[in-house]
């Protein structure tokens, strides 16, 4: 069975935790011992399904989820991992973290309040990360007598935002639910016969995940594997972007030397073709003396060799970005020193742009920046090939990951 | 034409993580307990670096209260694969007087392992400890990163974890810090068993149904082992057909009634089971937030 990774977004009161709790409950994914713990914590009240995810002590104290928690559940068709991210403003960085590893996004809005600033921010981040499949769950339909009109109003208010932010390949689905009562989450609602679409779970089960954009093979070398006795040199790494076959003519960055794929293997088994996403061991016809951080691509499909770049940066540290300061930039597995020369403008989560009013980017701010590198990276624009178009910045003093960047043109 | 499409996403991810660990750290080590998760890690490491040997040693923190089957299995695996094994005993830590042995009904050495582990990290200057923890096991683990930075005292601070974006892993640390690496973070118990089945990996016989002398306490089935597992006189010994879902220190691992005699029947059992894996861990039951508090203090 395959595993689908889901990110979730929504404001604090939209009922996101209850929705996740409902998904778990109705798919029988909560085990007896946990059910007992939830019952105990709910006390005399109605079973509080939101407790299925709000686990850490610190959350009890504050009454909110604070970090990315990974929640597991399964249906007859798939395994799911939800990156549960918080809905309140100051933890945008966690939301991006969760979304960056997800294939589909669930946005929860409450039928009582509708689209809020926080919903916009979540949707903005979905789009920034080019998440193709978004399902907008209109929750709390039970508060409005399961009214079709309320649902249509919610759709309309969300769509007014779409005009500003949607990208071409994006697929957006709206589902009316009541997480509290269990309508249209796993089981079809008896109270909304006017709704003919899928329940949330059947939507997820039927979703075919295909990435969009260019299809180009990128093979960054993680380790060189040697066996001197057998005169063996192989290159270990994870293949990104497109498949690669034995016999294929390849080109190597940065040397631009060419050779052919001699063998593809994983452990003791040899393969004729490696599909994208596979961790493989690659051998070449010629000994090109490659090392970690070099990249193998199909001949004629070179990525951009960059020493400067323009990118969209999301700042994730309480220590603000300062232009002119040197950071470590990690693109995939390759690290180079980098300096942000200029903040071109800041991006508002409502899809408008504002010009940079100072030379700093603060925690949770998103800005378009110009960066110069003291080495090369072999990258693609994020919107063309997402798997080879992102990077992180590391503060060399604290070693913390302080920003994530999306490469956007030269 | 044969293609790597047959290999699962989770396996590809785990191999990628192991390779990053070896590339980014100078002294990695694999924390080996003899349980199915660490056995799975050993196979993944074989696959990640083949045809080279696994480029890091195994570290076993031995409480002295392990099942004899586990130790026998460990020693055979190490010999067959030509691995380097380091064993550090909790008994030595107790003898050195830095920790105190627990007494009473729930006495266990499970907590004491932490000190022995931190001492071993210090002794060998390990900078990356690869472990088989999974996010589905327990709430406190569900927030764990793939590369989880620990300070000098081994502490985990869930508020200041590094964000992990896409598949980029930042293993930069200062001297004295170390990173706990969790390659099978995203696996479930069933994923582990499917992998064990697919790869024909041998696991200790404790995982499959067998007759055993046990006694029941707090609705848990505890193995009888006098001198190790404390038992009151009134706690009646009986023979049952059981298996273990997790294998830890004997004092904190309960058995389940089971007829599952092989991987397929274990997988079938898991499809119908309604208790979580860690429900058979006595140490988690002692307090509601057991694992989380132990993690803060440096427990693996």
Interface residues (C-beta under 8 A of the other chain):
Chain A: X2 X3 X28 X31 X32 X33 X34 X37 X55 X56 X57 X58 X66 X67 X68 X69 X70 X71 X72 X74 X79 X81 X93 X94 X96 X97 X100 X101 X222 X223 X225 X226 X227 X230 X232 X234 X236 X237 X238 X243 X245 X264 X265 X266 X267 X268 X270 X271 X272 X273 X274 X275 X277 X278 X279 X280 X281 X292 X316 X328 X330 X332 X333 X387 X390 X391 X392 X394 X399 X400 X401 X404
Chain B: X1 X2 X3 X4 X5 X7 X8 X9 X10 X11 X12 X13 X15 X16 X19 X20 X22 X23 X46 X47 X48 X49 X50 X51 X52 X135 X136 X139 X140 X142 X143 X158 X159 X161 X162 X163 X164 X165 X166 X167 X168 X170 X172 X173 X174 X185 X186 X188 X191 X273 X274 X275 X276 X279 X288 X289 X292
